[in-house]
Amino acid sequence: MNEAECTKIMRLYESHLQVKKLSSPGTVRLYLHSVQMFIRFCNKFQQDLVLPEQWEIHNIGVRELEAFLQHQMDIKKMAKKYSGNMCQRNKKFPGVFNRVTTSWQQSNSAF
């Protein structure tokens, strides 16, 4: 998708959220960020999604949205898997965390 078309669509969507939906500024930022993530995903995986080289918004369908959502869930699962490994390591060495916490509390006790 070319930059000018993307900017135009994002501005129209932002206006729609602010004026017609009366969304809060935080909600507008969240929705716009989500759409930007989706567009970056489509650009990055353009060949895998079988999108034309110069794709436009009308080339996007449910299949691309499902692929994006699956990609996001896979990322979340990986993050959860690796954070789970960190927790297990902390359980094996509980004293390390306690020492760091204690020294941090001591160094910040003057505040």
Secondary structure, 3 states (H helix, E strand, C coil): CCHHHHHHHHHHHHHHHHHHCCCCHHHHHHHHHHHHHHHHHHHHCCCCCCCCCCCCHHHCCHHHHHHHHHHHHHHHHHHHHHHHHHHHHHHHCHHHHHHHHHHHHHHCCCC
